Amino acid sequence: MPEHLLGLVLAAGAGTRMGRPKALCATDGVPWLHRAADALRGGGCAGVRVVLGAGADEARALVPTGTDAVVADDWARGMGASLAAGLAGLDDSPATAVVVTLVDLPDLDARAVSRVTAGPVGPGDLRRATFAGAPGHPVLLGRDHWAALRQALDGDTGARDYLRTHPPVAVDCTGLPGGTDRDTPD
């Protein structure tokens, strides 16, 4: 497993449409935090960091062993704040790139992550999973983009605006599980 790839799970939101923070959700008894971390590790990430926010005290108990957890104190500002908290401190890591996914994609498995991480990964790389042509997760962010991305993060758009001006390589993951997020209990 390449030491240069880290995984990042954004799980800080309140999950208002879900009725609870998504970091507290589980499917078939398996916490979504575990599912996301397993997908990232199985797809080539040497380590995984989870960003918590709403319900952080309760969610910490669901973070898988061996997974780094950080809290986005300003999580209510949106996904941008969560991503910034997740990227904070990674500059000192040996990572060449970070692979980002969302906790509310509990069906995502290692196959999509493996497609996004396939081949050599360099610090200038930007890659994004697409499902039937629609952009999705995971997103691979090479180290060279971290500082500029952190400066561009604002509100609930996450990396969307940055990726519009710095188009990632689209990685077709059509047919693989993980392209649909879960926003409601149904």
C-alpha positions as CSV (number, residue, x, y, z in Angstrom):
1,M,0.0,0.0,0.0
2,P,1.6,3.3,-1.0
3,E,2.6,5.4,2.0
4,H,2.1,8.6,-0.1
5,L,-1.8,8.3,-0.2
6,L,-4.0,9.4,2.7
7,G,-7.7,9.1,2.8
8,L,-10.0,11.8,4.2
9,V,-13.6,11.3,5.2
10,L,-15.8,14.4,5.6
11,A,-18.3,13.6,8.4
12,A,-18.9,16.9,10.2
13,G,-22.3,18.0,9.1
14,A,-25.5,18.0,11.2
15,G,-27.4,15.9,8.8
16,T,-30.6,18.0,9.2
17,R,-32.5,16.1,6.4
18,M,-31.3,12.8,7.9
19,G,-32.5,13.9,11.4
20,R,-29.1,13.3,13.0
21,P,-25.4,13.7,12.1
22,K,-24.5,11.3,9.4
23,A,-21.3,10.3,11.3
24,L,-23.7,8.5,13.7
25,C,-25.4,6.5,10.9
26,A,-25.0,2.8,10.2
27,T,-26.2,0.3,7.6
28,D,-26.7,-3.3,8.6
29,G,-25.0,-2.5,11.9
30,V,-21.8,-1.2,10.3
31,P,-21.1,2.5,11.0
32,W,-20.8,4.7,7.9
33,L,-17.5,5.9,9.3
34,H,-16.2,2.3,9.1
35,R,-17.5,1.8,5.6
36,A,-15.8,4.9,4.3
37,A,-12.5,4.1,6.1
38,D,-12.5,0.6,4.7
39,A,-13.2,1.8,1.2
40,L,-10.3,4.2,1.4
41,R,-7.9,1.7,2.9
42,G,-9.0,-1.0,0.4
43,G,-8.5,1.4,-2.4
44,G,-4.9,2.2,-1.6
45,C,-4.8,4.8,1.2
46,A,-2.1,4.1,3.8
47,G,-3.9,6.1,6.5
48,V,-7.3,7.6,7.0
49,R,-8.4,10.8,8.7
50,V,-12.1,11.5,9.7
51,V,-13.4,15.0,10.1
52,L,-16.1,15.2,12.8
53,G,-18.2,18.2,13.8
54,A,-21.9,17.9,14.8
55,G,-22.2,15.1,17.4
56,A,-18.4,14.7,17.6
57,D,-18.4,13.4,21.1
58,E,-20.7,10.6,20.3
59,A,-19.2,10.0,16.8
60,R,-15.7,9.5,18.2
61,A,-16.8,6.1,19.6
62,L,-17.6,5.1,16.0
63,V,-14.2,6.0,14.5
64,P,-12.4,2.9,13.4
65,T,-9.3,1.9,15.3
66,G,-6.2,3.2,13.6
67,T,-8.1,6.1,12.1
68,D,-7.1,9.7,12.9
69,A,-10.0,11.9,14.0
70,V,-10.1,15.7,13.9
71,V,-12.9,18.0,14.8
72,A,-13.9,20.9,12.6
73,D,-14.8,23.4,15.3
74,D,-16.5,25.6,12.7
75,W,-18.3,22.7,11.0
76,A,-21.6,24.7,10.8
77,R,-20.0,27.0,8.2
78,G,-20.2,24.1,5.7
79,M,-18.2,21.5,3.9
80,G,-15.5,24.0,3.1
81,A,-14.7,24.3,6.8
82,S,-14.7,20.5,7.2
83,L,-12.3,20.0,4.2
84,A,-10.0,22.8,5.6
85,A,-9.9,21.1,9.0
86,G,-9.1,17.7,7.3
87,L,-6.3,19.2,5.2
88,A,-4.9,21.1,8.2
89,G,-1.7,19.6,9.4
90,L,-1.2,17.3,6.4
91,D,1.6,19.5,5.0
92,D,4.0,17.8,7.5
93,S,2.9,14.4,6.4
94,P,4.8,12.4,3.7
95,A,1.6,12.3,1.6
96,T,1.8,13.0,-2.1
97,A,-2.0,13.2,-2.3
98,V,-5.2,12.9,-0.3
99,V,-8.3,11.0,-1.4
100,V,-11.5,12.7,-0.2
101,T,-14.9,11.1,0.3
102,L,-18.1,11.8,2.2
103,V,-19.5,9.8,5.0
104,D,-23.0,9.8,3.4
105,L,-21.8,7.4,0.6
106,P,-22.1,4.2,2.6
107,D,-22.2,2.0,-0.5
108,L,-18.9,3.3,-1.8
109,D,-16.4,0.5,-1.9
110,A,-12.7,0.1,-2.6
111,R,-13.2,-0.5,-6.3
112,A,-14.1,3.2,-7.0
113,V,-11.2,4.4,-4.8
114,S,-8.9,2.0,-6.6
115,R,-9.9,3.4,-10.0
116,V,-9.2,6.9,-8.8
117,T,-5.8,6.0,-7.2
118,A,-4.7,3.7,-10.1
119,G,-1.3,4.3,-11.6
120,P,1.4,6.7,-10.5
121,V,0.1,9.6,-8.3
122,G,2.0,12.8,-8.3
123,P,1.7,16.0,-6.2
124,G,0.1,17.9,-9.1
125,D,-2.6,15.3,-9.7
126,L,-6.4,16.1,-9.5
127,R,-8.8,13.2,-10.2
128,R,-12.5,12.8,-9.6
129,A,-14.8,9.8,-9.8
130,T,-17.7,10.2,-12.2
131,F,-20.8,8.1,-12.2
132,A,-22.7,8.1,-15.6
133,G,-21.0,11.4,-16.4
134,A,-21.9,13.1,-13.1
135,P,-19.0,14.2,-10.8
136,G,-18.8,12.4,-7.5
137,H,-16.5,11.0,-4.9
138,P,-13.8,10.1,-4.2
139,V,-11.7,13.0,-5.3
140,L,-7.9,12.8,-5.3
141,L,-6.1,16.1,-4.4
142,G,-2.4,16.2,-5.1
143,R,-0.2,18.0,-2.5
144,D,0.5,20.9,-4.9
145,H,-3.1,21.9,-4.7
146,W,-3.6,21.9,-0.9
147,A,-2.6,25.4,-0.1
148,A,-4.5,27.1,-2.9
149,L,-7.5,24.9,-2.2
150,R,-7.5,25.8,1.5
151,Q,-7.5,29.5,0.5
152,A,-10.5,29.0,-1.8
153,L,-12.6,27.0,0.6
154,D,-15.8,28.8,1.7
155,G,-19.2,27.8,2.9
156,D,-20.9,24.6,1.8
157,T,-19.3,24.2,-1.7
158,G,-16.3,22.3,-0.5
159,A,-13.8,21.9,-3.4
160,R,-16.4,22.4,-6.1
161,D,-15.3,26.0,-7.1
162,Y,-11.6,25.1,-7.0
163,L,-12.3,22.0,-9.2
164,R,-14.2,24.2,-11.7
165,T,-11.1,26.4,-12.3
166,H,-8.7,23.4,-12.0
167,P,-10.5,20.6,-13.8
168,P,-9.6,17.2,-12.4
169,V,-9.1,14.1,-14.6
170,A,-12.5,12.3,-14.7
171,V,-12.3,8.7,-13.7
172,D,-15.3,6.7,-14.9
173,C,-16.8,4.7,-12.0
174,T,-20.2,4.1,-13.7
175,G,-21.6,0.8,-12.5
176,L,-19.7,0.8,-9.2
177,P,-21.5,1.4,-5.9
178,G,-21.1,4.7,-4.2
179,G,-22.4,7.3,-6.6
180,T,-25.5,8.2,-4.6
181,D,-25.4,10.0,-1.3
182,R,-27.9,9.4,1.4
183,D,-29.5,12.6,2.7
184,T,-32.7,11.2,4.3
185,P,-33.6,8.2,6.4
186,D,-35.5,6.6,3.5
